[in-house]
Every structure is written in C-alpha cells, then in structure tokens.
Amino acid sequence: MAGKFELKKSKNGKFFFNLLASNGQVILSSEMYEAKASAVNGIESVKKNGADAAHYEKLTGKDGSPYFTLKAGNGQVIGQSQMYASETTRDNGIQSCVSHAPGATVDDQTAQA
C-alpha cells in the first residue's frame, strides 16, 4: 500500500489532513484550515515540497522529543510530525515523508464528518 492523505473535517467545522505511511502510521499533520479548498491546496503543497529533504526542519520539543516540520518554498510551515523517541526515528519519519508524499493519494473523508 502506498502512502495516502486523509482529508478530514473537525468537529468545529475546520479542515485538516494527515499524511499516512504505507503502514497506516501518521507521519505528517496539517494545521486547521477554514476552507476545504485551502486544505486541498495544502496537500498539493506537501506533494510538491515533500520530496525535497531541504524543506524539512529538524526540531526539538520542550520535553526534548525530536520532531520535524515541512515548509513550503515561501518558508511557511505546511505540516508537522508527531514527537519521536529519538533523532534516528525522527529522521526515518522525514525519509518516509520524502518517499510517500509525492505520489500519495487523497482519501476525502469530509463528507463523513
């Protein structure tokens, strides 16, 4: 199974997406968007920028947990990872995004919410 984006609608009516690896694990989550079209544009931006390792920023949370963000060409953050147990697992998460994002399909679940 290839990676996929799950496009969802939150309880408060905003839209967001997650990028899932082939094993079903969430590897990148978006911000909340007011409009569905904005979330779809965010997915396209992840597909476009996600294959380039230079667009990822390796960060450390307040508790010391490594995580990463994906930035668009304009420097805006378009997705953030979960917190990882180690820098190695975080770096594996980045590689998973690089390999899955460009060809991931979109599973639009907004009608189900």
Backbone as ProteinMPNN parsed JSONL, in Angstrom:
{"seq_chain_A": "MAGKFELKKSKNGKFFFNLLASNGQVILSSEMYEAKASAVNGIESVKKNGADAAHYEKLTGKDGSPYFTLKAGNGQVIGQSQMYASETTRDNGIQSCVSHAPGATVDDQTAQA", "coords_chain_A": {"N_chain_A": [[0.834, -1.189, 0.0], [0.569, 2.173, -0.855], [1.513, 5.462, 0.381], [-0.916, 7.756, 1.8], [-3.058, 10.642, 1.798], [-5.266, 11.707, 4.276], [-8.068, 13.535, 4.213], [-9.893, 15.513, 6.31], [-12.724, 16.68, 8.263], [-13.044, 18.679, 11.062], [-14.685, 18.634, 14.332], [-15.377, 21.243, 14.857], [-15.834, 22.288, 12.392], [-13.665, 22.917, 10.795], [-11.04, 22.194, 8.41], [-8.587, 19.632, 7.855], [-5.581, 17.69, 7.253], [-3.907, 14.505, 7.219], [-0.858, 12.879, 6.51], [-0.339, 9.609, 5.726], [1.801, 6.842, 6.178], [2.707, 3.866, 4.32], [2.2, 1.851, 6.135], [0.1, 2.773, 7.564], [0.592, 4.534, 9.605], [0.502, 7.843, 10.94], [2.429, 10.34, 9.531], [2.721, 12.993, 9.049], [1.042, 15.967, 9.904], [-1.406, 18.455, 9.211], [-2.083, 22.015, 9.67], [-5.102, 23.569, 10.956], [-7.615, 24.403, 8.678], [-9.773, 26.956, 7.401], [-11.286, 26.66, 5.09], [-12.182, 24.03, 2.83], [-10.962, 24.014, 0.321], [-8.564, 25.3, 0.871], [-7.262, 23.422, 2.472], [-6.971, 21.377, 0.599], [-5.231, 22.663, -1.148], [-3.068, 22.766, 0.589], [-2.402, 20.049, 0.735], [-1.543, 19.646, -1.909], [0.706, 21.272, -1.838], [2.294, 19.887, -0.011], [2.725, 17.556, -1.505], [4.261, 18.648, -3.565], [6.472, 19.89, -2.254], [7.326, 17.989, -0.457], [9.068, 15.993, -1.365], [11.599, 16.988, -1.275], [14.286, 16.991, 0.715], [15.47, 19.236, 1.785], [13.467, 20.927, 2.534], [12.617, 20.256, 5.027], [12.597, 20.831, 8.513], [14.475, 20.076, 11.276], [13.578, 19.688, 14.572], [13.322, 20.218, 18.181], [11.217, 19.376, 20.816], [9.746, 20.96, 23.762], [9.983, 19.111, 25.772], [12.19, 17.762, 25.023], [11.84, 15.944, 23.009], [12.419, 14.841, 19.71], [11.213, 16.23, 16.623], [9.733, 17.136, 13.419], [9.213, 19.723, 10.937], [7.588, 20.531, 7.859], [8.257, 22.727, 5.3], [6.944, 25.072, 2.951], [7.981, 26.461, -0.241], [7.953, 29.186, 0.257], [8.641, 29.357, 2.861], [6.689, 28.944, 4.75], [5.195, 26.91, 7.244], [3.834, 23.808, 6.435], [3.175, 21.395, 7.424], [3.457, 19.18, 10.259], [5.27, 16.831, 12.201], [4.675, 14.007, 14.41], [5.79, 13.674, 17.851], [8.916, 12.22, 18.376], [10.783, 9.37, 19.669], [13.505, 9.364, 19.373], [16.275, 10.95, 17.643], [16.982, 9.446, 15.453], [14.645, 7.962, 14.804], [13.033, 10.115, 14.174], [14.374, 11.117, 11.91], [13.99, 8.951, 10.235], [11.262, 9.24, 9.911], [11.165, 11.591, 8.403], [12.375, 10.655, 6.042], [10.42, 8.844, 5.303], [8.317, 10.58, 4.719], [9.463, 11.947, 2.53], [9.567, 9.89, 0.659], [6.876, 9.045, 0.471], [5.114, 11.282, 0.152], [5.03, 12.624, -2.518], [3.612, 10.883, -4.324], [1.299, 10.191, -3.025], [-2.095, 9.24, -2.564], [-5.345, 10.851, -2.257], [-7.63, 10.603, 0.294], [-10.67, 11.586, 0.675], [-12.438, 12.384, 3.373], [-14.289, 14.156, 4.226], [-17.038, 14.28, 3.851], [-18.017, 12.481, 5.571], [-17.92, 13.498, 8.088]], "CA_chain_A": [[0.0, 0.0, 0.0], [1.307, 3.435, -0.908], [1.069, 6.457, 1.341], [-2.11, 8.491, 1.395], [-3.522, 11.769, 2.598], [-6.641, 11.656, 4.741], [-8.631, 14.87, 4.333], [-10.984, 15.367, 7.275], [-13.376, 17.87, 8.796], [-13.084, 18.583, 12.524], [-15.987, 18.877, 14.954], [-15.676, 22.686, 14.806], [-16.074, 22.68, 11.012], [-12.439, 23.242, 10.062], [-10.498, 21.097, 7.61], [-7.179, 19.298, 8.073], [-5.189, 16.43, 6.628], [-2.771, 13.734, 7.714], [-0.176, 12.01, 5.559], [-0.101, 8.299, 6.318], [2.757, 5.962, 5.509], [2.088, 2.637, 3.808], [1.79, 1.016, 7.267], [-1.041, 3.398, 8.218], [1.03, 5.48, 10.633], [0.509, 9.261, 10.572], [3.799, 10.857, 9.529], [2.681, 14.453, 8.945], [-0.29, 16.533, 10.122], [-1.522, 19.857, 8.796], [-2.792, 22.953, 10.522], [-6.543, 23.627, 10.683], [-7.963, 25.346, 7.611], [-11.163, 27.402, 7.4], [-11.955, 26.187, 3.878], [-11.718, 22.758, 2.277], [-10.042, 24.311, -0.783], [-7.25, 25.628, 1.448], [-6.658, 22.153, 2.882], [-6.571, 20.694, -0.638], [-4.009, 23.361, -1.58], [-2.014, 22.319, 1.498], [-1.998, 18.708, 0.286], [-0.751, 19.83, -3.139], [1.989, 21.839, -1.433], [3.078, 18.789, 0.58], [3.157, 16.7, -2.615], [5.28, 19.37, -4.318], [7.657, 20.19, -1.445], [7.675, 16.874, 0.418], [10.13, 15.136, -1.899], [12.876, 17.683, -1.126], [14.722, 16.935, 2.117], [15.866, 20.577, 2.229], [12.282, 21.64, 3.039], [12.309, 19.777, 6.375], [13.364, 21.414, 9.609], [14.563, 19.168, 12.418], [13.371, 20.476, 15.781], [13.215, 19.504, 19.446], [10.13, 19.897, 21.636], [10.08, 21.439, 25.117], [10.344, 17.962, 26.605], [13.385, 17.142, 24.465], [11.489, 14.985, 21.96], [12.645, 15.324, 18.345], [10.125, 16.231, 15.646], [10.107, 17.936, 12.258], [8.185, 20.43, 10.18], [7.795, 20.633, 6.417], [7.981, 24.093, 4.882], [6.762, 25.352, 1.532], [9.04, 27.273, -0.819], [7.917, 30.522, 0.847], [9.055, 29.262, 4.256], [5.544, 28.691, 5.617], [5.048, 25.516, 7.671], [2.641, 23.18, 5.86], [2.901, 20.162, 8.146], [4.317, 18.873, 11.403], [5.266, 15.422, 12.59], [4.474, 13.652, 15.808], [7.023, 13.671, 18.634], [9.615, 10.94, 18.241], [11.577, 8.943, 20.818], [14.925, 9.621, 19.123], [16.571, 11.653, 16.395], [17.007, 8.436, 14.391], [13.275, 7.678, 14.37], [12.563, 11.328, 13.505], [14.981, 11.151, 10.58], [13.27, 7.932, 9.459], [9.981, 9.845, 9.586], [11.412, 12.51, 7.288], [12.581, 9.836, 4.839], [9.124, 8.291, 4.945], [7.597, 11.674, 4.046], [10.105, 12.188, 1.238], [9.214, 8.824, -0.277], [5.43, 8.855, 0.33], [4.316, 12.482, -0.151], [4.772, 12.996, -3.915], [2.665, 10.031, -5.028], [0.206, 9.77, -2.14], [-3.469, 9.506, -2.999], [-6.131, 11.633, -1.306], [-8.846, 9.971, 0.762], [-11.506, 12.679, 1.158], [-13.395, 11.887, 4.361], [-15.028, 15.314, 4.754], [-18.489, 14.056, 3.778], [-18.364, 11.564, 6.671], [-17.893, 14.205, 9.369]], "C_chain_A": [[0.875, 1.248, 0.0], [0.804, 4.366, 0.184], [-0.191, 7.135, 0.844], [-2.357, 9.661, 2.336], [-4.955, 11.482, 3.019], [-7.085, 13.087, 4.979], [-9.873, 14.758, 5.198], [-11.547, 16.732, 7.669], [-13.486, 17.685, 10.306], [-14.483, 18.89, 13.05], [-16.378, 20.359, 14.895], [-15.778, 23.204, 13.363], [-14.845, 23.071, 10.211], [-11.901, 21.984, 9.387], [-9.028, 20.89, 7.924], [-6.872, 18.002, 7.351], [-4.024, 15.809, 7.374], [-2.186, 12.975, 6.539], [0.147, 10.725, 6.28], [0.906, 7.52, 5.483], [2.025, 4.703, 5.061], [1.636, 1.703, 4.925], [0.623, 1.623, 8.049], [-0.686, 4.398, 9.308], [0.979, 6.913, 10.106], [1.949, 9.757, 10.645], [3.85, 12.377, 9.411], [1.237, 14.911, 9.117], [-0.287, 18.004, 9.754], [-2.069, 20.72, 9.927], [-4.288, 22.823, 10.225], [-6.792, 24.721, 9.643], [-9.441, 25.704, 7.702], [-11.937, 26.787, 6.232], [-11.344, 24.887, 3.39], [-10.705, 23.002, 1.163], [-8.645, 24.639, -0.268], [-6.524, 24.367, 1.898], [-6.185, 21.364, 1.668], [-5.305, 21.339, -1.203], [-2.825, 22.96, -0.712], [-1.494, 20.944, 1.111], [-1.124, 18.819, -0.963], [0.639, 20.379, -2.815], [2.893, 20.775, -0.804], [3.583, 17.865, -0.519], [4.339, 17.34, -3.35], [6.585, 19.533, -3.534], [8.169, 19.003, -0.637], [8.808, 15.996, -0.065], [11.52, 15.726, -1.688], [13.269, 17.752, 0.348], [15.117, 18.306, 2.661], [14.685, 21.366, 2.809], [11.888, 21.201, 4.45], [13.201, 20.461, 7.393], [13.297, 20.463, 10.792], [14.534, 20.002, 13.697], [13.315, 19.582, 17.005], [12.141, 20.174, 20.288], [10.625, 20.323, 23.009], [10.531, 20.304, 26.03], [11.57, 17.215, 26.077], [13.111, 16.149, 23.346], [11.741, 15.578, 20.576], [11.364, 15.263, 17.511], [10.58, 17.052, 14.453], [8.907, 18.678, 11.708], [8.583, 20.401, 8.71], [7.389, 22.036, 6.018], [7.832, 24.179, 3.369], [7.931, 26.21, 1.057], [9.099, 28.671, -0.233], [8.282, 30.525, 2.328], [7.926, 28.994, 5.233], [5.455, 27.208, 5.965], [3.741, 24.961, 7.107], [2.312, 21.846, 6.524], [3.892, 19.948, 9.259], [4.176, 17.406, 11.752], [4.793, 15.256, 14.024], [5.796, 13.856, 16.551], [7.624, 12.265, 18.545], [10.452, 10.65, 19.481], [13.057, 9.263, 20.639], [15.094, 10.385, 17.821], [16.566, 10.677, 15.219], [15.601, 8.144, 13.885], [12.664, 8.914, 13.699], [13.101, 11.391, 12.085], [14.357, 10.1, 9.667], [11.9, 8.452, 9.036], [10.1, 10.813, 8.419], [11.585, 11.719, 5.994], [11.273, 9.21, 4.364], [8.275, 9.342, 4.232], [8.148, 11.907, 2.647], [9.658, 11.136, 0.225], [7.711, 8.714, -0.514], [4.682, 10.071, -0.203], [4.029, 12.697, -1.639], [3.691, 12.172, -4.611], [1.467, 9.603, -4.206], [-1.15, 10.137, -2.723], [-4.194, 10.299, -1.913], [-7.422, 10.879, -0.995], [-9.693, 11.071, 1.413], [-12.591, 12.127, 2.077], [-14.298, 13.007, 4.897], [-16.532, 15.102, 4.729], [-18.951, 13.176, 4.943], [-18.482, 12.287, 8.008], [-19.221, 14.863, 9.679]], "O_chain_A": [[1.82, 1.349, 0.783], [-0.206, 4.091, 0.832], [-0.509, 7.108, -0.345], [-1.931, 9.668, 3.491], [-5.769, 11.057, 2.2], [-6.545, 13.775, 5.845], [-10.797, 14.011, 4.878], [-10.936, 17.776, 7.441], [-13.966, 16.654, 10.775], [-15.352, 19.348, 12.308], [-17.563, 20.692, 14.884], [-15.806, 24.414, 13.138], [-14.967, 23.51, 9.067], [-12.26, 20.863, 9.746], [-8.306, 21.842, 8.221], [-7.775, 17.3, 6.894], [-3.263, 16.489, 8.061], [-2.916, 12.485, 5.677], [0.817, 10.729, 7.313], [0.869, 7.538, 4.253], [0.855, 4.506, 5.391], [0.779, 0.849, 4.7], [0.199, 1.073, 9.065], [-1.571, 5.04, 9.873], [1.363, 7.173, 8.966], [2.613, 9.62, 11.673], [4.895, 12.985, 9.643], [0.319, 14.319, 8.549], [0.702, 18.709, 9.957], [-2.459, 20.226, 10.985], [-4.688, 22.058, 9.348], [-6.243, 25.819, 9.73], [-10.268, 24.857, 8.041], [-13.108, 26.436, 6.376], [-10.139, 24.667, 3.518], [-9.706, 22.29, 1.064], [-7.651, 24.29, -0.905], [-5.311, 24.252, 1.726], [-5.119, 20.75, 1.703], [-4.411, 20.641, -1.681], [-1.706, 22.826, -1.208], [-0.288, 20.697, 1.151], [-0.088, 18.163, -1.06], [1.627, 19.996, -3.441], [4.102, 20.762, -1.035], [4.735, 17.431, -0.483], [5.297, 16.657, -3.711], [7.671, 19.338, -4.08], [9.314, 19.006, -0.183], [9.449, 15.318, 0.739], [12.519, 15.038, -1.899], [12.658, 18.482, 1.13], [15.099, 18.515, 3.874], [14.889, 22.365, 3.499], [10.923, 21.723, 5.009], [14.397, 20.648, 7.172], [12.218, 20.092, 11.253], [15.353, 20.901, 13.885], [13.266, 18.356, 16.898], [12.148, 21.393, 20.456], [11.775, 20.078, 23.373], [11.343, 20.497, 26.934], [11.947, 16.171, 26.61], [14.045, 15.57, 22.791], [11.319, 16.701, 20.3], [10.542, 14.362, 17.675], [11.68, 17.605, 14.46], [7.755, 18.327, 11.965], [9.758, 20.265, 8.369], [6.296, 22.489, 6.359], [8.493, 23.465, 2.615], [8.767, 26.632, 1.856], [10.163, 29.289, -0.217], [8.239, 31.569, 2.979], [8.173, 28.832, 6.428], [5.617, 26.35, 5.098], [2.677, 25.559, 7.274], [1.287, 21.236, 6.22], [5.013, 20.455, 9.225], [3.104, 16.817, 11.616], [4.547, 16.225, 14.742], [6.811, 14.176, 15.932], [6.915, 11.263, 18.63], [10.79, 11.555, 20.244], [13.786, 9.416, 21.619], [14.177, 10.458, 17.002], [16.186, 11.048, 14.108], [15.378, 8.085, 12.676], [11.87, 8.786, 12.766], [12.354, 11.688, 11.153], [14.21, 10.327, 8.466], [11.427, 8.148, 7.941], [9.233, 10.849, 7.546], [11.006, 12.072, 4.966], [11.048, 9.065, 3.163], [7.593, 9.033, 3.254], [7.387, 12.047, 1.69], [9.401, 11.458, -0.935], [7.301, 8.322, -1.606], [3.709, 9.913, -0.941], [2.875, 12.936, -1.996], [2.928, 12.715, -5.411], [0.695, 8.745, -4.635], [-1.324, 11.209, -3.301], [-3.711, 10.403, -0.786], [-8.203, 10.558, -1.89], [-9.46, 11.44, 2.564], [-13.54, 11.487, 1.624], [-14.987, 12.827, 5.901], [-17.24, 15.707, 5.535], [-20.14, 13.135, 5.26], [-19.07, 11.761, 8.953], [-19.366, 15.5, 10.723]]}, "name": "protein", "num_of_chains": 1, "seq": "MAGKFELKKSKNGKFFFNLLASNGQVILSSEMYEAKASAVNGIESVKKNGADAAHYEKLTGKDGSPYFTLKAGNGQVIGQSQMYASETTRDNGIQSCVSHAPGATVDDQTAQA"}
